[in-house]
């Protein structure tokens, strides 16, 4: 039977993830098309992706995860897809969670993030990583007046309107992309929901050092500072209201 065209695109930003891509393949729901946006892999990531029938493009705009995400958004907007999903391509995120995250969008949200199980984060990332994540998530939630329990999650789903709004505004090149997405969503009045998701051990070698985890605190403070400055400069009701 011929496969019906999908309205769902799954974005996988990659850098040397041949092992994880192979492991993820059997778990990706059949109603998702897959796009691999690669940041310059030197292993067989491209070969594996193409053997699985995935679309493969090299990222634009520079190095870093943020550049890969923005490249994927550009690809999405040039297509006819209705939903864009994104997970980390290192196997820590389970793609079988994504259909339930898209259901969150049907409740009137523009974006849904996955809130990872805390005990699983401790088991696979450590207590320091969880502390940094909870601290920055609480800080951003307080600043924006929104419930954002896992700001550093790799699980995201977006409606088309959200990508149309976000893509022209995003500037982040690296791991601060999640902060940029949330900051821009708040500034543009997009609604963010969430649902609990699972988290597991990655496949392959991690690229996220303790130094980068501590930089996340800096990124969080930077974007909160930008938000406070914007609120001080604009009249009440002008920031974060729905268009």
VEXDREN-2710 file (C-alpha; in Angstrom, 1 decimal):
% VEXDREN-2710
k/r/px/py/pz
1/UNK/0.0/0.0/0.0
2/UNK/1.3/3.4/-1.0
3/UNK/2.2/5.6/2.0
4/UNK/0.0/8.8/2.4
5/UNK/1.8/12.1/2.4
6/UNK/2.7/13.2/6.0
7/UNK/1.9/16.5/7.6
8/UNK/4.6/15.9/10.3
9/UNK/8.3/16.5/10.0
10/UNK/10.8/15.3/12.6
11/UNK/14.0/17.3/12.8
12/UNK/17.2/15.6/14.0
13/UNK/20.2/17.9/14.4
14/UNK/23.3/15.7/14.3
15/UNK/27.1/15.7/14.8
16/UNK/28.6/12.3/14.6
17/UNK/25.5/10.3/15.6
18/UNK/25.7/7.2/13.4
19/UNK/25.1/4.8/16.3
20/UNK/22.2/6.7/17.8
21/UNK/20.5/7.2/14.4
22/UNK/20.5/3.5/13.8
23/UNK/19.0/2.8/17.2
24/UNK/16.3/5.5/16.8
25/UNK/15.1/4.3/13.4
26/UNK/12.8/1.6/14.7
27/UNK/11.1/3.9/17.2
28/UNK/10.2/6.8/15.0
29/UNK/6.4/6.8/14.3
30/UNK/5.6/5.9/10.7
31/UNK/3.5/9.1/10.2
32/UNK/6.6/11.3/10.5
33/UNK/8.9/12.3/7.7
34/UNK/12.5/12.7/9.0
35/UNK/15.0/15.5/8.2
36/UNK/18.6/15.1/9.4
37/UNK/20.4/18.5/9.6
38/UNK/24.1/17.8/10.1
39/UNK/26.8/20.0/11.6
40/UNK/29.8/18.5/9.9
41/UNK/29.9/14.9/10.9
42/UNK/33.1/12.9/10.3
43/UNK/31.6/9.5/10.9
44/UNK/28.9/7.7/8.8
45/UNK/26.0/9.8/9.9
46/UNK/25.1/10.9/6.4
47/UNK/25.4/7.4/5.0
48/UNK/23.2/6.0/7.8
49/UNK/20.6/8.7/7.4
50/UNK/20.3/8.2/3.6
51/UNK/20.2/4.4/4.0
52/UNK/17.2/4.9/6.2
53/UNK/15.5/7.1/3.6
54/UNK/15.8/10.3/5.6
55/UNK/16.2/13.7/4.0
56/UNK/19.8/15.0/4.8
57/UNK/21.1/18.6/4.6
58/UNK/24.2/20.3/5.9
59/UNK/23.4/23.1/8.3
60/UNK/23.7/26.7/7.4
61/UNK/24.5/29.9/9.4
62/UNK/27.6/28.4/11.2
63/UNK/28.5/25.8/13.7
64/UNK/26.4/24.7/16.7
65/UNK/23.0/23.2/17.5
66/UNK/21.2/26.5/17.1
67/UNK/22.4/26.8/13.5
68/UNK/21.1/23.3/12.8
69/UNK/17.7/24.1/14.3
70/UNK/17.3/27.2/12.3
71/UNK/18.3/25.3/9.1
72/UNK/15.6/22.7/9.9
73/UNK/13.0/25.5/10.4
74/UNK/13.9/27.0/7.0
75/UNK/13.5/23.6/5.4
76/UNK/10.1/23.1/7.1
77/UNK/8.8/26.5/5.9
78/UNK/9.7/25.7/2.3
79/UNK/7.5/22.6/2.6
80/UNK/3.8/21.9/3.2
81/UNK/4.1/20.3/6.6
82/UNK/1.7/21.3/9.4
83/UNK/3.8/20.2/12.4
84/UNK/7.5/20.3/13.2
85/UNK/8.9/18.0/15.9
86/UNK/12.4/18.0/17.2
87/UNK/14.4/15.7/19.5
88/UNK/18.1/15.4/20.2
89/UNK/19.6/12.8/17.9
90/UNK/21.7/11.1/20.6
91/UNK/19.0/8.5/21.6
92/UNK/18.3/10.2/25.0
93/UNK/14.8/11.3/23.7
94/UNK/12.2/8.7/22.7
95/UNK/10.5/9.7/19.4
96/UNK/7.4/7.6/20.5
97/UNK/6.6/10.5/22.9
98/UNK/6.0/12.9/19.9
99/UNK/2.4/12.0/18.9
100/UNK/1.3/12.8/22.5
101/UNK/3.2/16.1/22.4
102/UNK/1.4/17.1/19.2
103/UNK/-1.9/16.4/21.0
104/UNK/-0.8/19.3/23.4
105/UNK/-0.8/21.6/20.4
106/UNK/-4.5/20.6/19.7
107/UNK/-5.3/22.1/23.1
108/UNK/-4.6/25.6/21.8
109/UNK/-0.8/25.8/22.3
110/UNK/1.6/27.0/19.6
111/UNK/4.5/25.0/21.0
112/UNK/4.9/22.0/23.3
113/UNK/8.0/21.0/25.2
114/UNK/8.7/17.7/26.9
115/UNK/9.4/17.8/30.6
116/UNK/11.9/15.0/31.3
117/UNK/11.6/12.7/34.3
118/UNK/13.8/14.1/37.1
119/UNK/15.0/10.8/38.4
120/UNK/16.0/9.7/34.9
121/UNK/17.9/13.0/34.5
122/UNK/19.9/12.3/37.7
123/UNK/20.6/8.8/36.6
124/UNK/21.9/9.7/33.1
125/UNK/23.2/13.3/33.5
126/UNK/23.9/13.7/37.2
127/UNK/22.7/15.9/40.0
128/UNK/24.6/19.0/38.9
129/UNK/23.0/18.9/35.5
130/UNK/19.5/18.6/37.0
131/UNK/20.3/21.5/39.4
132/UNK/21.3/23.7/36.6
133/UNK/18.3/22.8/34.6
134/UNK/15.8/23.3/37.4
135/UNK/17.4/26.6/38.4
136/UNK/17.4/28.1/34.9
137/UNK/13.9/26.7/34.2
138/UNK/12.5/28.3/37.5
139/UNK/14.2/31.6/36.7
140/UNK/12.8/31.8/33.2
141/UNK/9.4/30.7/34.4
142/UNK/9.3/33.4/37.0
143/UNK/10.5/36.1/34.5
144/UNK/7.9/35.2/31.9
145/UNK/5.1/34.3/34.2
146/UNK/4.8/30.9/32.6
147/UNK/5.1/27.3/33.7
148/UNK/8.3/26.0/31.9
149/UNK/9.6/23.1/33.9
150/UNK/12.3/21.9/31.6
151/UNK/13.8/24.7/29.6
152/UNK/16.8/22.6/28.4
153/UNK/14.7/19.7/27.1
154/UNK/15.5/18.2/23.7
155/UNK/11.8/17.5/23.0
156/UNK/9.9/20.1/21.1
157/UNK/6.8/20.2/18.8
158/UNK/5.6/23.3/16.9
159/UNK/2.6/24.3/14.9
160/UNK/3.3/26.0/11.6
161/UNK/2.3/29.4/12.9
162/UNK/4.9/29.1/15.6
163/UNK/7.7/28.4/13.1
164/UNK/6.6/31.2/10.8
165/UNK/6.8/33.6/13.8
166/UNK/10.1/32.2/15.3
167/UNK/12.3/31.6/12.3
168/UNK/12.8/35.3/11.3
169/UNK/13.7/36.3/14.9
170/UNK/16.0/33.5/16.1
171/UNK/19.7/34.3/16.3
172/UNK/21.2/31.6/18.6
173/UNK/24.0/29.5/17.1
174/UNK/24.7/27.0/19.9
175/UNK/23.1/25.3/22.9
176/UNK/21.3/28.5/23.9
177/UNK/18.8/27.9/21.1
178/UNK/16.2/26.7/23.7
179/UNK/16.4/30.1/25.5
180/UNK/16.1/32.0/22.3
181/UNK/13.0/30.0/21.3
182/UNK/11.3/30.6/24.7
183/UNK/12.3/34.3/24.8
184/UNK/11.1/34.9/21.3
185/UNK/7.9/33.0/21.9
186/UNK/7.2/35.2/25.0
187/UNK/8.0/38.3/23.1
188/UNK/5.7/37.4/20.2
189/UNK/2.8/36.0/22.4
190/UNK/3.1/32.4/21.4
191/UNK/1.6/29.9/23.9
192/UNK/3.9/27.1/25.2
193/UNK/2.5/23.9/26.8
194/UNK/4.2/20.8/28.0
195/UNK/3.8/17.2/28.9
196/UNK/5.9/14.7/31.0
197/UNK/8.3/12.6/28.9
198/UNK/11.0/9.9/29.5
199/UNK/14.7/10.3/29.3
200/UNK/17.4/7.7/28.8
201/UNK/21.2/7.1/28.3
202/UNK/22.7/8.5/25.1
203/UNK/24.4/6.4/22.5
204/UNK/27.9/7.4/21.5
205/UNK/30.1/10.1/23.0
206/UNK/28.5/13.2/24.7
207/UNK/29.5/16.6/23.4
208/UNK/27.9/18.4/26.3
209/UNK/30.7/19.1/28.9
210/UNK/30.3/20.5/32.5
211/UNK/31.6/23.8/31.1
212/UNK/28.7/23.9/28.6
213/UNK/26.2/23.1/31.4
214/UNK/27.5/26.0/33.4
215/UNK/27.2/28.2/30.4
216/UNK/23.5/27.4/30.4
217/UNK/23.2/29.4/33.6
218/UNK/24.9/32.3/31.9
219/UNK/22.5/32.0/28.9
220/UNK/19.5/31.8/31.2
221/UNK/20.6/35.0/33.0
222/UNK/21.3/36.8/29.7
223/UNK/17.8/36.1/28.3
224/UNK/16.1/37.0/31.5
225/UNK/18.0/40.2/31.6
226/UNK/16.9/41.0/28.0
227/UNK/13.3/40.3/29.0
228/UNK/13.4/42.6/32.0
229/UNK/15.0/45.4/29.9
230/UNK/12.3/44.9/27.2
231/UNK/9.5/45.1/29.9
232/UNK/11.0/48.4/31.3
233/UNK/11.2/50.0/27.9
234/UNK/7.7/49.2/26.7
235/UNK/4.3/50.1/28.0
236/UNK/2.3/47.5/30.1
237/UNK/0.5/45.0/27.9
238/UNK/2.7/45.4/24.9
239/UNK/5.2/42.5/25.7
240/UNK/4.1/38.9/25.4
241/UNK/0.5/39.6/24.4
242/UNK/-1.0/37.5/21.6
243/UNK/-0.9/39.2/18.2
END
